[in-house]
Amino acid sequence: MLTIPVETARRFILGKQGLWPGRRWRGLAGTAQAMRAIEYLQLDPLQMITRSQDITLHSRVLDYAPGMWEAVTYQQREFFDWGSWLAARPMDELPHWRVVMRRERERNMRLRSLAHEHADAIEEMRTILRERGTVSNRTFEMAKRTRTESYRGRKDSALALYYLWITGEVMTHHRERFERVYALTEAVAPGHLIRESSEDEANRFLITKEIGFSGLSRVTRSSDAFHGRGDPEQAAKKLLSAMLAAGEIVEVRIESWKTPHLMLGSDVALLNELSAGRVPAAWAPLDTTTTEEVVFLAPLDHVSARGRAKVVFGFEYIWEVYKPEHLRQFGYYVLPILWGDQLVARFDSKFDRTTNTYVILGLWLEDDTLGQNEAFAEALARGFARFVTFLGARALDAAAIREPLLRQRIVTLTTSEIT
């Protein structure tokens, strides 16, 4: 079993996700490369300053503009969105996911109940899609539909379309204001991909995908990736054992972490490079490093969301957007700040679109001495200057930043970039 220090583990996780040592992709083509490298682009409808998925890609791709992920997904058809855990996934993975879709249809009792209760609406949606080509739930007036109480929608048409989508009969053709516009699968996906891989291929794919997504994955989490799609826990353990024996996956122990983790056997060379103190050639940044320019992590970025920031960085982070205001410690839309390979601060902000002003509502440092650190001030200013340009703001309000050095550098550099 390999044993590595926490610093190496942290850099490996960041590097696998394209966040260290700096942005290595550019533009529209780079957007597609980044989306493949990070395995899943989680999608969220909430738009405050911009959507989480756009921040995820801005932190990895030079010259990224909001919505580029939609261009490579719905126009170029390199990806498709799917899942109750909603994410954009590479289109060439579709045969594996169609196995999961079938398992959902056959084994998910809620879906089976939905199919029974709304059978007429489901058949109606099939007919309408064959006739019209594309359709969205917004097409159907509430007054003419059966009202439902499901969180998936308030109309039977919404539940019917969701059922057809989650079980693979239809796919998202495109989105309008983030709402799905559906089409039959054969109108979206290439014909040669509308098939199922074998059960064994799908199972190995699911485990490999989960481990690749995490970089370093807990054994239990890797089992969940398999088990959560309808297969017995014992089968997951048996497959994991076989993959370990074959070297497809490798067990790793991280100093000070309680449990062993798994990594892909194909990534061992990357880990060896890091252990030797070198940056893998494939990770070479195209522009500034994260030491020269900070990066802001999206609320749903896998390296920091759902408690992972505490494990990987010793940084407590909870997205407080769904907390009542009086229970929030920092703010509504707080983003972690990555400097080098550490999370060193967080900030809350808003985008006032009436005045086209980006407003920093608060900045909190993990170490107060960073407020007088010249290198950090310069890196932070570069990060904000790029972020404000990315959002398309024409003015910046940084009055809430308490540290004079940081506030001055941010205002000076950002103003010069947007004027």
C-alpha positions in Angstrom: 0.0 0.0 0.0 1.3 3.5 -0.9 1.7 6.0 1.9 1.8 9.7 1.2 1.8 13.0 3.2 -1.3 15.1 3.4 0.3 17.8 1.2 0.8 15.4 -1.6 -2.7 14.1 -1.3 -4.1 17.7 -1.4 -2.1 18.6 -4.5 -3.1 15.3 -6.2 -6.8 16.0 -5.5 -6.5 19.6 -6.7 -4.5 18.6 -9.8 -6.9 15.9 -10.8 -9.6 18.4 -10.7 -7.7 21.0 -12.8 -7.3 23.5 -9.9 -3.5 23.2 -9.3 -0.9 24.5 -10.0 -3.0 26.8 -12.4 -5.5 26.9 -15.2 -4.4 24.5 -18.0 -7.3 24.9 -20.5 -8.5 27.8 -22.6 -11.7 28.9 -24.3 -14.5 26.7 -25.7 -12.3 23.7 -26.6 -10.7 24.0 -23.1 -14.2 24.0 -21.5 -14.9 20.6 -23.0 -11.5 19.3 -21.9 -12.1 20.5 -18.4 -15.5 19.0 -18.2 -14.1 15.6 -19.2 -11.2 15.9 -16.7 -13.3 16.7 -13.7 -15.6 13.7 -14.5 -18.9 15.5 -13.5 -20.0 19.1 -13.9 -22.7 19.4 -11.2 -25.4 21.7 -12.3 -27.4 24.1 -10.1 -30.2 26.4 -11.1 -29.5 29.1 -8.5 -28.1 32.3 -10.0 -26.8 35.0 -7.7 -23.6 36.3 -9.1 -23.6 33.6 -11.7 -24.3 29.9 -11.5 -22.1 27.4 -9.6 -21.2 25.4 -12.8 -19.9 28.6 -14.4 -17.7 29.4 -11.4 -16.4 25.8 -11.5 -15.2 26.2 -15.0 -14.0 29.8 -14.6 -11.6 28.5 -11.9 -10.1 26.0 -14.4 -10.4 27.5 -17.9 -8.8 30.7 -19.2 -11.1 33.0 -21.2 -14.2 31.1 -19.9 -17.5 33.0 -20.4 -20.7 32.1 -18.6 -22.7 29.6 -20.6 -19.9 28.0 -22.5 -20.7 24.7 -20.8 -24.1 24.9 -22.5 -22.5 25.4 -25.9 -20.4 22.2 -25.7 -23.3 20.3 -24.2 -26.4 21.3 -26.1 -24.9 22.6 -29.4 -21.9 20.4 -29.9 -23.5 17.5 -28.1 -20.3 16.4 -26.4 -22.1 16.0 -23.1 -25.6 15.4 -21.8 -27.2 16.2 -18.5 -28.9 13.6 -16.4 -29.5 12.3 -12.8 -31.3 13.1 -9.6 -27.8 14.3 -8.7 -27.8 16.6 -11.8 -24.6 16.7 -13.7 -23.3 17.1 -17.3 -21.6 13.9 -18.4 -19.6 13.0 -21.5 -21.9 11.8 -24.3 -19.7 8.8 -25.0 -20.5 7.5 -21.5 -24.1 7.1 -22.4 -24.1 3.3 -22.9 -23.0 2.9 -19.3 -25.6 5.4 -17.9 -28.3 3.7 -19.9 -27.7 0.6 -17.8 -28.2 2.8 -14.7 -31.3 4.3 -16.3 -32.8 0.9 -16.8 -32.0 -0.1 -13.3 -33.8 3.0 -12.1 -36.8 2.1 -14.1 -36.9 -1.5 -12.9 -35.8 -1.1 -9.3 -36.7 2.4 -8.0 -40.0 2.0 -6.2 -40.8 5.7 -6.4 -40.4 5.7 -10.1 -42.4 2.6 -10.5 -45.2 4.2 -8.5 -44.9 7.4 -10.5 -45.2 5.4 -13.8 -48.3 3.7 -12.5 -50.0 6.8 -11.2 -49.3 9.0 -14.2 -49.3 6.3 -17.0 -51.8 8.4 -19.1 -49.7 11.5 -18.8 -46.5 9.7 -19.7 -48.1 8.2 -22.8 -49.4 11.6 -23.7 -45.9 13.2 -23.5 -44.5 10.4 -25.7 -47.1 11.2 -28.3 -46.5 15.0 -28.1 -42.8 14.6 -28.4 -43.1 12.4 -31.5 -45.4 15.1 -33.0 -43.6 18.3 -32.0 -40.0 17.3 -31.6 -39.2 19.3 -28.5 -41.3 20.4 -25.5 -40.8 21.9 -22.1 -43.1 21.6 -19.0 -43.7 25.4 -19.4 -45.7 24.5 -22.5 -48.6 23.1 -20.5 -51.0 25.4 -18.7 -51.7 24.5 -15.0 -55.4 25.0 -15.6 -55.4 22.1 -18.1 -53.3 19.7 -16.1 -53.7 17.5 -13.0 -52.1 19.2 -10.0 -49.5 17.2 -8.1 -47.6 17.7 -4.8 -44.3 16.3 -5.9 -41.1 18.3 -5.5 -40.4 17.3 -9.1 -43.2 19.5 -10.3 -46.7 20.8 -9.7 -48.2 19.3 -12.8 -48.6 15.8 -14.0 -46.9 16.8 -17.3 -43.8 17.7 -15.2 -43.7 14.3 -13.6 -44.3 12.5 -16.8 -41.5 14.4 -18.6 -39.2 13.8 -15.6 -40.0 10.1 -15.7 -39.2 9.8 -19.4 -35.9 11.7 -18.9 -34.7 9.9 -15.8 -35.4 6.5 -17.4 -33.7 7.4 -20.7 -36.6 7.7 -23.2 -35.9 11.4 -23.6 -33.0 13.7 -23.1 -32.4 17.4 -22.6 -32.4 19.0 -26.1 -31.4 22.4 -24.7 -32.3 24.8 -21.8 -34.2 28.0 -21.6 -33.5 30.0 -18.5 -32.1 26.7 -17.2 -35.4 24.9 -17.7 -35.1 21.7 -19.6 -36.5 21.5 -23.2 -36.9 17.8 -23.9 -36.6 15.7 -27.1 -36.7 12.0 -27.8 -33.3 10.4 -27.1 -32.8 9.5 -30.8 -33.1 13.2 -31.6 -30.2 14.1 -29.3 -27.7 11.3 -28.9 -25.8 9.6 -31.8 -27.4 6.4 -32.8 -24.4 4.2 -32.0 -24.5 5.4 -28.3 -28.1 4.5 -27.7 -27.4 1.1 -26.3 -26.5 -0.5 -23.1 -23.0 -1.7 -22.1 -22.7 -5.0 -20.3 -23.5 -5.2 -16.6 -19.9 -5.8 -15.8 -18.7 -2.9 -18.0 -21.2 -0.6 -16.3 -20.3 -1.7 -12.8 -16.6 -1.2 -13.4 -17.3 2.2 -15.0 -19.3 3.4 -12.1 -16.6 2.6 -9.6 -13.8 4.0 -11.8 -15.8 7.1 -12.4 -16.3 7.8 -8.7 -12.7 7.2 -7.9 -11.5 9.4 -10.8 -14.0 12.1 -9.7 -12.6 12.2 -6.1 -9.0 11.6 -7.0 -8.7 9.8 -3.7 -11.9 8.1 -2.7 -12.9 6.4 0.5 -13.6 2.7 0.1 -17.1 3.0 1.4 -17.8 5.9 -1.1 -16.6 3.8 -4.0 -18.9 1.0 -2.9 -21.8 3.5 -2.7 -21.2 4.5 -6.3 -22.0 0.8 -7.2 -24.5 -0.1 -4.5 -26.6 3.1 -4.8 -27.6 2.0 -8.3 -29.4 -1.1 -7.2 -26.7 -3.7 -6.8 -26.0 -5.7 -3.6 -23.2 -4.5 -1.3 -21.5 -7.8 -1.5 -21.2 -7.5 -5.2 -19.6 -4.1 -4.8 -17.0 -5.5 -2.4 -16.2 -8.4 -4.7 -15.7 -6.2 -7.7 -13.5 -3.8 -5.7 -11.4 -6.7 -4.6 -11.0 -7.9 -8.2 -10.1 -4.4 -9.4 -7.5 -4.1 -6.6 -6.0 -7.4 -7.5 -5.8 -6.4 -11.2 -4.2 -3.1 -10.4 -7.1 -1.1 -11.9 -7.4 0.6 -8.6 -4.7 1.1 -5.8 -5.1 1.5 -2.1 -3.4 4.6 -0.6 -2.8 5.6 3.0 -2.6 9.3 3.8 -0.7 10.3 6.9 -3.1 11.6 9.6 -6.2 10.4 7.7 -8.0 7.7 9.5 -9.1 5.4 6.7 -7.3 4.2 3.5 -8.4 5.6 0.2 -8.5 4.3 -3.4 -7.0 5.8 -6.5 -6.9 4.7 -10.1 -4.0 2.6 -11.1 -3.5 4.8 -14.2 -2.8 7.8 -11.8 0.1 6.2 -9.9 2.6 7.9 -12.3 1.1 11.3 -11.4 1.3 10.6 -7.7 4.9 9.5 -8.1 5.8 12.8 -9.8 4.2 14.8 -7.0 5.9 12.7 -4.4 9.2 13.5 -6.1 8.4 17.2 -5.8 7.7 17.7 -9.5 4.6 19.0 -11.2 3.3 16.5 -13.8 3.9 17.9 -17.3 0.2 17.5 -18.2 -0.7 19.8 -15.4 1.5 22.7 -16.5 -0.5 26.0 -16.3 -1.0 28.1 -19.4 -0.9 31.4 -17.4 -0.6 32.3 -13.7 -0.3 29.7 -11.0 -2.6 29.6 -8.0 0.3 31.1 -6.0 0.5 34.1 -8.3 -3.3 34.5 -8.7 -5.9 33.1 -6.3 -8.8 31.0 -7.5 -12.4 31.2 -6.2 -14.1 27.8 -5.7 -17.7 27.3 -6.7 -20.2 26.5 -3.9 -20.6 22.9 -5.3 -16.9 22.3 -6.2 -16.1 18.8 -5.4 -12.8 19.5 -3.7 -14.5 21.7 -1.0 -18.3 20.9 -0.9 -20.1 18.6 1.5 -17.5 18.6 4.2 -14.5 17.8 2.0 -12.9 21.2 2.7 -12.4 20.2 6.3 -10.8 16.8 5.4 -8.5 18.0 2.6 -7.7 21.6 3.8 -8.6 21.8 7.4 -11.1 24.5 6.3 -14.7 24.6 7.6 -17.0 25.4 4.7 -20.8 25.2 4.5 -22.8 26.7 1.7 -25.2 28.8 3.7 -27.5 29.7 0.9 -30.3 27.5 2.2 -29.9 28.5 5.9 -32.2 31.1 7.4 -30.4 34.5 7.5 -30.2 34.6 11.3 -28.3 31.3 11.3 -25.6 32.3 8.7 -22.1 32.7 10.0 -20.7 34.4 6.9 -23.2 35.0 4.2 -25.6 33.9 1.5 -23.2 33.1 -1.3 -19.8 32.6 0.3 -16.9 31.2 -1.9 -13.7 29.7 -0.6 -10.4 31.2 -1.8 -7.6 28.9 -3.0 -4.0 30.3 -2.7 -1.3 27.9 -3.7 -2.6 24.6 -2.5 -4.5 25.9 0.5 -7.9 27.4 1.3 -6.9 30.6 3.1 -10.0 32.8 3.1 -13.6 33.2 2.0 -15.8 36.0 0.8 -19.4 36.9 0.2 -20.6 39.1 -2.7 -23.5 40.1 -4.9 -23.8 41.4 -8.5 -26.0 44.5 -8.6 -27.2 44.3 -12.2 -29.1 47.6 -12.0 -25.8 49.5 -11.7 -23.6 46.7 -13.2 -21.6 46.8 -10.0 -19.9 43.8 -8.3 -20.2 44.2 -4.5 -17.9 42.5 -2.0 -20.0 42.0 1.1 -17.3 40.6 3.3 -13.9 39.0 3.3 -12.7 36.6 6.1 -9.1 35.4 6.4 -8.1 32.2 8.1 -4.9 33.8 9.2 -5.1 37.6 10.0 -1.4 38.1 9.0 -2.4 37.6 5.4 -3.9 41.1 5.5 -0.4 42.5 5.5 1.1 39.9 3.1 2.2 41.6 -0.1 2.3 38.4 -2.2 -1.2 37.4 -1.1 -2.5 41.0 -1.7 -1.2 40.8 -5.3 -2.6 37.3 -5.9 -6.0 38.2 -4.4 -6.2 41.4 -6.6 -5.4 39.4 -9.7 -8.1 36.9 -8.8 -10.8 39.6 -8.3 -9.8 41.4 -11.4 -10.2 38.3 -13.5 -13.5 37.4 -11.8 -15.1 40.8 -12.3 -14.1 40.7 -16.0 -15.6 37.2 -16.2 -18.9 38.5 -14.7 -19.0 41.4 -17.1 -19.3 44.0 -14.2 -18.3 47.6 -15.0 -17.7 48.7 -11.4 -16.4 47.2 -8.1 -17.5 48.0 -4.5 -14.8 46.7 -2.1 -15.6 48.9 0.9 -16.5 45.9 3.0 -12.9 44.6 3.0 -11.4 45.6 6.3 -7.7 45.2 5.4 -6.4 48.4 3.8 -3.6 46.7 1.8 -6.0 44.1 0.3 -8.7 46.6 -0.4 -6.3 49.0 -2.2 -4.7 46.4 -4.4 -8.1 44.9 -5.4 -9.6 48.2 -6.3 -6.5 49.5 -8.1 -6.0 46.4 -10.3 -9.6 45.6 -10.9 -10.4 49.2 -11.9 -7.5 49.2 -14.4 -8.9 46.0 -15.9 -12.5 47.1 -16.4 -11.9 50.7 -17.6 
